[in-house]
């Protein structure tokens, strides 16, 4: 087909349009036609659209994930006046996301019967889970720091967990139930996002925030607050958090 001096060639792939062999054929085809001098050739079609979407999503993840984690880390450092605890919180949030993604992949394939996921689902899930997980950890650790000023790190963690645990757990359960309600909508994209967020929030609320983060902070001890003076301040139950607010 020739239109305005431009030639269009239609070709049908031997492999299924959404298969890996089809994508590999597309790569080779683009390399060949782009190598023709002055051709300015473009390769389109269903396979090309899916391939370009996946490549764009992969690039977005490569750029957005480090940027988001870096910004969150800086905010936590400024809020908690520490380096170790913010790194620990960011690491646990990332670990929670990876665990959720792994469980979701198994559920989607073996229980829900999905043959694949939308290329943008992991990125959307990451943004939701990181935002929600960091919120809960900020609420917990800011209170833990207040209590640690007067009671020391170990007792401060326990007191902070007791004080905020019920509120955070209730909020997490309500939020997970809200997102889970989206799974009744017959759209694969929404079902996948809803499950990832609901499961991830429950995992973060019931395991990561309630068990993993407090246990790690207790194990590390006062060094978790490095480089603030709190890392070098011995426990002094006789002093209140207000008295040590400058630490």
ROFIZA-181057 format. One record per residue (C-alpha): residue in one letter; x, y, z. Coordinates in steps of 0.05 Angstrom, whole numbers, padded with zeros to 5 digits, always signed. Layout:
N
AXYZ ...
This chain:
247
X+00000+00000+00000 X+00029+00067-00022 X+00002+00133+00006 X+00034+00201-00006 X+00099+00168-00026 X+00101+00124+00036 X+00098+00049+00032 X+00062+00005+00083 X+00077-00069+00086 X+00032-00116+00125 X+00061-00179+00154 X+00033-00234+00199 X+00077-00267+00251 X+00080-00342+00257 X+00079-00338+00333 X+00022-00312+00376 X+00020-00236+00377 X+00030-00231+00452 X+00083-00285+00459 X+00157-00278+00473 X+00178-00304+00404 X+00135-00250+00372 X+00170-00197+00413 X+00238-00224+00394 X+00217-00223+00321 X+00195-00151+00330 X+00263-00133+00358 X+00300-00164+00299 X+00252-00132+00249 X+00263-00063+00278 X+00338-00072+00278 X+00337-00091+00204 X+00291-00036+00180 X+00324+00018+00222 X+00391-00002+00191 X+00366+00018+00121 X+00395+00087+00105 X+00342+00141+00097 X+00284+00093+00106 X+00257+00124+00170 X+00217+00060+00177 X+00169+00046+00235 X+00144-00021+00258 X+00074-00020+00290 X+00017-00067+00305 X-00010-00103+00366 X+00056-00136+00385 X+00093-00070+00378 X+00043-00035+00422 X+00049-00086+00478 X+00124-00087+00472 X+00130-00011+00475 X+00082-00009+00534 X+00124-00059+00573 X+00189-00024+00556 X+00160+00043+00578 X+00133+00013+00643 X+00201-00018+00657 X+00236+00049+00646 X+00185+00084+00691 X+00199+00034+00746 X+00274+00043+00739 X+00266+00119+00746 X+00207+00128+00793 X+00222+00075+00846 X+00292+00102+00865 X+00266+00174+00864 X+00207+00158+00909 X+00249+00119+00958 X+00302+00173+00959 X+00252+00228+00973 X+00219+00187+01028 X+00287+00173+01059 X+00304+00247+01062 X+00237+00263+01095 X+00246+00208+01147 X+00317+00232+01162 X+00291+00302+01175 X+00232+00278+01216 X+00267+00226+01260 X+00336+00261+01262 X+00369+00196+01247 X+00399+00158+01189 X+00395+00085+01212 X+00320+00083+01227 X+00299+00116+01162 X+00342+00067+01122 X+00311+00011+01161 X+00240+00036+01149 X+00251+00045+01074 X+00282-00024+01069 X+00224-00058+01105 X+00173-00021+01061 X+00210-00044+00998 X+00213-00115+01026 X+00139-00113+01040 X+00126-00092+00968 X+00169-00148+00939 X+00136-00200+00983 X+00068-00175+00963 X+00087-00177+00889 X+00110-00249+00895 X+00048-00273+00931 X+00004-00234+00881 X+00038-00268+00822 X+00021-00336+00851 X-00050-00317+00867 X-00063-00286+00799 X-00037-00347+00762 X-00060-00405+00804 X-00123-00380+00839 X-00152-00325+00795 X-00129-00355+00728 X-00098-00292+00699 X-00049-00306+00643 X-00010-00242+00657 X-00014-00173+00688 X-00018-00103+00660 X+00052-00073+00654 X+00033-00014+00697 X+00005-00055+00755 X+00071-00064+00793 X+00085+00011+00791 X+00016+00030+00815 X+00021-00022+00870 X+00089+00004+00891 X+00064+00076+00896 X+00004+00056+00938 X+00040+00009+00985 X+00101+00054+00996 X+00057+00114+01011 X+00012+00076+01059 X+00068+00036+01092 X+00111+00097+01105 X+00051+00134+01135 X+00041+00078+01186 X+00116+00075+01201 X+00120+00150+01211 X+00062+00147+01260 X+00095+00090+01298 X+00168+00113+01299 X+00154+00186+01315 X+00118+00162+01378 X+00173+00112+01392 X+00225+00168+01389 X+00185+00210+01438 X+00181+00152+01487 X+00254+00132+01476 X+00276+00202+01499 X+00250+00187+01569 X+00250+00111+01573 X+00307+00087+01529 X+00302+00051+01463 X+00275-00017+01484 X+00221+00009+01530 X+00206+00066+01482 X+00193+00017+01426 X+00146-00024+01469 X+00109+00037+01495 X+00103+00067+01426 X+00077+00001+01397 X+00026-00006+01452 X+00002+00066+01443 X-00004+00067+01368 X-00016-00007+01353 X-00091-00008+01358 X-00101+00054+01316 X-00054+00033+01260 X-00081-00038+01257 X-00153-00013+01254 X-00135+00036+01199 X-00099-00017+01160 X-00156-00067+01164 X-00207-00015+01142 X-00164+00008+01084 X-00150-00064+01061 X-00225-00080+01063 X-00240-00017+01023 X-00191-00036+00968 X-00213-00109+00970 X-00283-00087+00952 X-00257-00065+00884 X-00244-00139+00867 X-00318-00148+00851 X-00310-00103+00790 X-00300-00147+00728 X-00237-00111+00705 X-00171-00149+00710 X-00131-00085+00722 X-00174-00064+00782 X-00176-00134+00811 X-00100-00139+00809 X-00089-00070+00839 X-00142-00083+00893 X-00111-00149+00914 X-00040-00121+00915 X-00059-00062+00957 X-00105-00100+01004 X-00056-00157+01016 X+00004-00110+01021 X-00031-00065+01072 X-00050-00124+01115 X+00021-00153+01111 X+00051-00086+01129 X+00002-00072+01185 X+00001-00141+01218 X+00072-00165+01206 X+00121-00111+01183 X+00099-00054+01227 X+00077-00096+01287 X+00134-00146+01289 X+00191-00135+01241 X+00205-00061+01251 X+00200-00061+01327 X+00243-00124+01332 X+00297-00095+01288 X+00299-00029+01326 X+00304-00066+01393 X+00359-00110+01366 X+00399-00050+01341 X+00388-00012+01406 X+00405+00062+01416 X+00450+00060+01354 X+00387+00060+01313 X+00381+00135+01327 X+00451+00151+01302 X+00476+00205+01292 X+00429+00242+01340 X+00448+00251+01413 X+00394+00200+01430 X+00441+00146+01405 X+00489+00164+01461 X+00439+00181+01516 X+00428+00127+01569 X+00358+00110+01591 X+00332+00158+01644 X+00260+00142+01665 X+00261+00203+01710 X+00260+00252+01652 X+00201+00267+01608 X+00201+00272+01532 X+00190+00347+01539 X+00253+00354+01579 X+00293+00319+01525 X+00259+00351+01465 X+00324+00382+01443 X+00359+00315+01436 
